[in-house]
Amino acid sequence: MSRRILGPFNRVEGDLEVILDLDAGQQVAAARVNSPLFRGFEQLLLGRAPLDALAIVPRICGICSVSQSVAAASALAGAMDIRPTANGARATNLILAAENLADHLSHFYLFFMPDFAHPAYAGRPWYEATASRFAALRGSAAGQALPARAGLLKLMGFLAGKWPHSLGLQPGGTTRALGASEKIRVLAQLRECRAFLETTLLGDRLEALAGLDSPAALAAWAAGRPGDFPAFLALAADLGLERTGRAYDRFLSHGAYPEDGAPLFPAGFWQPDQGLTPLAPEQISEDSRHAWLVDEEGPLHPRNGLTRVEAEKEGAYSWCKAPRYAGQPLEVGALARQLVAGQPLLQELVRRQGASILARVTARMLELARVLPAMEGWARALEPGQAYCAPGTLPNEGQGAGLVEAARGSLGHWLEFRRGRISRYQVIAPTTWNFSPRDSRDQPGPLEKALEGLPAGPEAPPLVQHVVRSFDPCMACTVH
Amino acid sequence: MSQNLRLLWLQSGGCGGCTQSLLCHERPLFAELAGAGIDFLWHPGLSPASGPEALQILEDAASGAAPFDILCIEGAMLRGPAGSGRFHLLGGSGKPMTDWVARLAARARWVLAVGSCTAYGGLSAATPGNPLEACGLQYEGNGKGGLLGREFRSGAGLPVINIAGCPTHPGWIVDTLETLAQGGLVEDELDELGRPRLYADQLVHHGCSRNEFYEFKASAEKPSDLGCLMENLGCKGTQAHADCNTRPWNGAGSCLKGGYPCIACTEPEFENPGHPFLETPKVAGIPIGLPTDMPKAWFVALAALSKSATPHRVKENALADHPRVLPVQKKTGLK
């Protein structure tokens, strides 16, 4: 048995350390994931005015900033017993979708694909073209992808003032009412984004990809097609990425993008053999057994959660708590969201071979194809002259929960305030689920499970890198 | 390539949002920086090298074996608990990030604090009692000191360059870096809080699209109102230094254009204003935080006068989310 410590594990958001115990055959016998940075936002928020959360929580994370805002605004709206106006709900969907889709682009072009320019792959038939297109900082793709991403985020300039860290997302809706001309600008910006996705990334209409209903249809669609995603599919087939990176095959989604009550992507819990069951938020708990945090009360529902540092703690190896659903680890993210939403291609892929690098990346591409047309619909439905933000009054005491979907998966905020001040604030971010450490029953977290059995000696191809990045981790959010 | 400036970037006690904001730059970022003569030696979010290979790059830079030019740090310095730095041990290294930063800063020609948490401590230092023992590179809140100490000078003879903001505008970073590549930056180009004057000489108020409402003290009362945000909703744009309303965010925006107040995120200790962010603290109905350079008596007198002279249009629109009363059309030709 030997140990490898991988860190700083870069091209993820924030700092990450992965500790691998290798067996005699240089395969991973056990993995431990350390989130090495602690900032303590849950303590920072105590004693603040409840609405201060709207200024503070976006700063939990510079890449999921809006999703943090939406979760806080939703928790506060519950406590205030108000609902966003119709325009406010559409604008919130547009703002959150812009962030989520921009993050999918950042992940594919900046974080994930550059690994296939690794010299370990020199000699593969696709290597030269891939390295020239995707090499970190030097490849030709970033020069197109970054302006496309910035273009998508120009929606924020119209709808949210700026990104990241907008204060425009409020319990009653949004603070920026668009005029007729600005609505036209938003639609033009979305057309530009559609053109990039269809021309450069996919090589086809968004609707064509969104309509594929099986892995066989995806393979037939991709064959010989120009575009960055088809190029990935070709190399993924060569490397067998559909067989690598399986975790627990248990998937959760809070549901995303409410439209007149029903979300575009519904909430639920999905397993390949049992299908879909309703989301039961009461089943969520956090276990701090292996975190440098006090855990004497055992696993707690976040409504009663605690965050207290215990830096010298036997058996701890991360600052991250371990969220569990009915006591078990599960995976969140675009793949989970699409499985819960019934996407047939991904369901068949996971039923056949389990979650994988291929399934997670394909889920993000399908989401780009499904969400951008929905954004066009929300933008067209904006009604100039109608209210964007419903007024509301904050009671002196209250509580609320905000359950949303960030790019990387399910994000929850649980808030309680007394005498006009925040008395408890707990956050479970997507990567808290996916990159959790072990729990009191010693069950590994999802990434820890997914890395088991992979070749990881010094000469191994960068499979560990692909699997880690296939989750698109956000370490800033993870511990917060 | 060898004459290009080599840029090393590290992240610690922050959210990574200044890098994310930088990537919103209007033009292809990597090509622009390379064209200006700036190469990334390593950036945690962007570079190919990972794990041991990345640690070797950092070790060579810190030991002096591989000279570099610019050190950009993003995130507060977390010295706790109990001075150990364990709130952030750089992944794979087992060593506190504070140690890495101190060693690297001693080798850099220029040290840039990217974001208000890096410059002054920011939100990372906002928890009551500051249990993280968080500080900026050369400041601890308003006071000089921080990780590197008040006397610190980088190789080029400058204090830490504080690109304050939460987050920073991409233009503030890119323009500062390219100023360095153009032959450097002299101390006169920094303001008294170490911020590049290329963006910090202005007030957020300059170019504010709510200016007519400000002039007449026609104030917003609730989120999404069009009126001036200073009197009731906590706006500090008349005091905060930055060019947010003349240098657009994400193509077309700013906090004020977005309908919410400036919380003065470029200023030390903005994170603990002593009042709720979305409320203006007042004494006897008058805001405590008056515009920079404005004598209080004048402000009070002018505010009373302008309130009494507020046109109906401005008064009505201040409390709506879109203009309800439109400017009259002059029928005689404009003179």
Interface residues (C-beta under 8 A of the other chain):
Chain A: I5 L6 G7 P8 F9 N10 R11 V12 E13 G14 D15 L16 E17 N34 P36 L37 F38 R39 G40 Q43 L44 L46 G47 R48 A49 L51 D52 L54 A55 I56 R59 I60 C61 G62 I63 S65 S106 L110 F111 P114 A117 H118 A135 A136 L137 R138 A142 G143 L146 P147 R149 A150 L153 K154 L155 M156 G157 F158 L159 A160 G161 K162 W163 P164 H165 S166 L167 G168 Q170 G172 G173 T174 T175 R176 A177 G179 E182 R185 V309 A311 P384 G385 A387 Y388 C389 P391 Q465 A476
Chain B: Q11 S12 G13 G14 C15 G16 G17 C18 T19 Q20 S21 L23 C24 H25 E26 R27 P28 L29 F30 A31 F40 P44 G45 L46 S47 P48 A49 S50 G51 A54 L55 L78 P81 S84 R86 F87 H88 L89 L90 G91 G92 S93 L123 S124 A126 T127 P128 P131 L132 C166 P167 K222 P223 S224 P248 W249 N250 G251 A252 G253 S254 C255 L256 K257 G258 G259 Y260 P261 I263 C265 P276 F277 L278 E279 D321 H322
